[in-house]
């Protein structure tokens, strides 16, 4: 038996607990309503900086207040994020807080707006994540399961540890190629 530590794959995302102490002209927090205590701690750490802080929150994760906008659904939140990033001054830092599915959908909005990886900090809360089926090319949200049935094609998928930042998803490959959809092949 090996006593070596198991290291995650190079593609596995690394999430932070507290924001970096880097200078910024403006700070923007995008939060999903999940673990309130963790969101409050992040908010307090960001409010300690002198730069302006604007908050976009899905649900009521950050409560109402000055510089805070609440959204009932993710689509309008992403639309507002696009508009803010389009007009953002150089030096804006983006903080994304939520489950992996939420974070990586917002990260794609930031990437399309031209933000670089070092301008975006990720804080993971919750277990939901995205899965990409390599058989039908669909994306679906899943829990922390190691195996799932694809919601589109029905193939039983093994959730690989490999994470695609481009897709914002883990890769799902067929568990048993000889029994693709539950029926044995001749």
C-alpha angles and dihedrals in degrees: 000000000000121000094194116123116251111238122202119246117273088248095056108109119245116219129199133229098203131020120260118255093241123143118254138176090218136003125216122190119195111190138183118211105253128106102019096195092055092047090049091051091051092046091051092050091051094046089058089072122087094227118098114269123208121187129204111187133187106219115345100311094133102027125228121302146116112318092013126117122188124207130193094205137030098237096065090042090055091046091054091046090054091052093048094048092047089058097035118127121236109276097041113148121206124208117194118195125181143064120327094260092055095041096051095045089054090043089058089054089052092048091051089050090056102255115149124229093254091057092059125069121196127212115184121210125164132021104260114115139165126257127199116208108217090200102057099013094235130142123222137169116245139173123240092293119141092211130031139163113248109251091218108039102016095232113149104244134204109215105229122211089235112107123198111211089192090059096029089227147101117247119254117202130180112278094210118015090192090058100037101164101011097284120103117240120231 
